[in-house]
Amino acid sequence: METTIYENITEDIVNSTKEIFSTMIPMEIKAEDSFYQKEAMISTDVMSLVSFTGEHSGIVAFFCSKKIALKVTSSMLGMEVDEFDQDSKDAIGEVTNMIAGALKNKVLDTFGAMHLSVPIVIAGADLTISSASGEHEAMKINSSVTCNSQNSWLMVPFSSDGQKFNVGLIVKKND
């Protein structure tokens, strides 16, 4: 995977995420220094994914704890939410979808036109997910999500009142 493709993308991720939070979710967030993370090292309670295809293929993801997911959901809905249920999953999926949509517009010159999927939210314990390609590189979820792959994600961490979440991006150029 080419890591140089991400050189100017971090700022676009930060701006897209801040734009969505400032307009849709009344939470103060602060971006921190980005880093690359091997998939095998990703561990989280909640993962929301929006894939894209076009000249490049990839995934925009929102990784967070259930605690920050509930905070985001509460802020987004304007009411206290204390249980991670379907409304919480829908809210986190929509946040990811909005970030991916905003990012899509900012990276058009870099990645070309792209089509976004609907968001997929994964949360819980004892879940296994296999790729649609029939390969059995499974993602095991045992109180946290752990991905098993050779790819590196560009991770942009954000914090709000001492709690953190990451917006991740993984991209490959299509042949």
C-alpha positions as MATLAB code, in Angstrom:
seq = 'METTIYENITEDIVNSTKEIFSTMIPMEIKAEDSFYQKEAMISTDVMSLVSFTGEHSGIVAFFCSKKIALKVTSSMLGMEVDEFDQDSKDAIGEVTNMIAGALKNKVLDTFGAMHLSVPIVIAGADLTISSASGEHEAMKINSSVTCNSQNSWLMVPFSSDGQKFNVGLIVKKND';
ca = [
       0.000    0.000    0.000;
       1.208    3.480   -0.827;
       1.357    5.613    2.284;
       2.340    8.745    0.325;
      -1.220    8.970   -0.979;
      -2.284   10.204    2.464;
       0.168   13.109    2.712;
      -2.440   15.868    2.298;
      -5.494   13.930    3.419;
      -5.143   14.331    7.190;
      -6.201   17.977    7.024;
      -9.222   17.002    4.905;
     -10.258   14.394    7.486;
      -9.859   16.911   10.319;
     -11.849   19.573    8.462;
     -14.605   17.143    7.414;
     -14.992   15.788   10.937;
     -14.983   19.238   12.560;
     -17.487   20.473    9.972;
     -19.925   17.668   10.811;
     -19.509   18.075   14.559;
     -19.895   21.865   14.422;
     -23.086   21.708   12.341;
     -24.791   18.490   13.456;
     -23.419   17.439   16.835;
     -23.004   20.075   19.521;
     -19.758   18.688   20.933;
     -16.389   20.386   21.154;
     -13.753   18.175   19.541;
     -10.025   18.599   19.176;
      -7.912   16.847   16.549;
      -4.661   15.241   17.593;
      -1.649   14.084   15.566;
      -2.456   11.453   12.952;
      -0.672    8.113   12.778;
      -0.673    4.889   10.773;
      -2.134    1.785   12.383;
      -1.876   -1.807   11.168;
      -5.311   -3.402   11.042;
      -4.147   -6.149   13.363;
      -3.620   -3.518   16.051;
      -7.062   -1.876   15.865;
      -9.152   -2.531   18.936;
     -12.393   -0.711   19.674;
     -15.898   -1.208   21.036;
     -17.752    0.384   18.120;
     -16.759    0.570   14.465;
     -18.763    2.274   11.742;
     -17.626    1.827    8.132;
     -18.488    3.560    4.864;
     -16.753    2.037    1.867;
     -16.166    3.792   -1.430;
     -15.328    2.800   -4.979;
     -14.153    4.635   -8.069;
     -10.601    5.287   -9.253;
      -9.664    4.341   -5.706;
     -11.390    1.990   -3.283;
     -11.336    2.241    0.452;
     -13.107    2.757    3.722;
     -13.795    5.739    5.945;
     -14.322    4.523    9.503;
     -15.330    5.900   12.884;
     -13.769    3.967   15.793;
     -14.881    4.662   19.362;
     -15.777    3.277   22.767;
     -19.412    2.692   23.667;
     -19.093    5.584   26.120;
     -18.186    8.136   23.432;
     -20.772    6.570   21.071;
     -23.449    7.274   23.692;
     -22.136   10.831   24.139;
     -22.227   11.456   20.383;
     -25.714    9.958   20.132;
     -26.974   12.025   23.072;
     -25.549   15.223   21.591;
     -26.890   14.440   18.142;
     -30.402   13.584   19.352;
     -30.539   16.322   21.986;
     -31.502   13.890   24.751;
     -29.682   11.676   27.208;
     -29.026    8.207   25.820;
     -27.607    5.646   28.248;
     -28.056    2.386   26.341;
     -26.263    1.395   23.153;
     -29.233    0.348   21.039;
     -30.435    0.656   17.432;
     -30.790    4.450   17.757;
     -27.146    4.647   18.844;
     -26.048    2.455   15.945;
     -28.068    4.587   13.522;
     -26.565    7.795   14.939;
     -22.966    6.546   14.713;
     -23.636    5.244   11.200;
     -25.026    8.619   10.164;
     -22.048   10.467   11.661;
     -19.721    8.238    9.647;
     -21.824    8.723    6.527;
     -21.725   12.535    6.908;
     -17.960   12.562    7.508;
     -17.427   10.326    4.456;
     -19.661   12.583    2.335;
     -17.831   15.728    3.395;
     -14.461   14.025    2.830;
     -15.566   12.791   -0.611;
     -16.014   16.384   -1.751;
     -12.636   17.471   -0.377;
     -10.580   14.630   -1.938;
     -12.090   14.654   -5.427;
      -8.836   15.928   -6.988;
      -6.759   13.308   -5.145;
      -8.948   10.202   -5.457;
     -11.291   11.060   -8.330;
     -15.039   10.524   -8.352;
     -16.275    7.932   -5.906;
     -19.469    6.226   -4.841;
     -20.172    5.728   -1.132;
     -21.853    2.715    0.443;
     -24.392    2.866    3.225;
     -22.757    2.769    6.663;
     -22.239   -0.484    8.526;
     -22.005   -0.319   12.318;
     -20.372   -3.142   14.254;
     -20.613   -3.338   18.021;
     -20.900   -6.004   20.652;
     -19.205   -9.165   21.768;
     -18.438  -12.534   20.193;
     -19.096  -11.435   16.602;
     -17.188  -12.807   13.613;
     -17.213  -11.108   10.224;
     -15.765  -12.680    7.085;
     -15.002  -10.790    3.887;
     -17.473  -11.045    1.007;
     -14.684  -12.315   -1.240;
     -14.983  -15.717    0.384;
     -11.613  -15.394    2.074;
     -11.823  -16.189    5.723;
      -9.773  -13.411    7.237;
     -12.183  -12.996   10.086;
     -12.666  -10.048   12.355;
     -13.238  -11.277   15.901;
     -15.078   -9.127   18.369;
     -14.655  -10.049   22.010;
     -15.697   -6.954   23.970;
     -13.695   -5.022   21.387;
     -13.289   -5.075   17.636;
      -9.996   -6.442   16.348;
      -9.218   -6.444   12.628;
      -6.792   -8.918   11.097;
      -5.108   -7.739    7.883;
      -1.789   -6.548    6.470;
      -3.030   -3.039    5.615;
      -2.330    0.207    7.460;
      -4.996    2.767    8.241;
      -4.436    6.496    8.468;
      -5.906    7.287   11.879;
      -6.857   10.782   12.972;
      -7.621   10.873   16.698;
     -10.036   13.364   18.190;
     -10.833   14.098   21.817;
     -13.798   15.584   23.642;
     -13.834   16.070   27.415;
     -11.051   13.536   27.883;
     -12.683   10.866   25.712;
     -11.205    9.850   22.371;
     -12.358    8.527   19.032;
     -10.584    7.946   15.727;
     -11.578    8.638   12.162;
      -9.727    6.184    9.948;
      -9.093    5.955    6.242;
      -7.706    3.136    4.163;
      -7.315    3.517    0.379;
      -5.945    1.641   -2.584;
      -5.737    2.703   -6.213;
      -7.727    0.447   -8.516;
      -5.910   -1.050  -11.492;
];
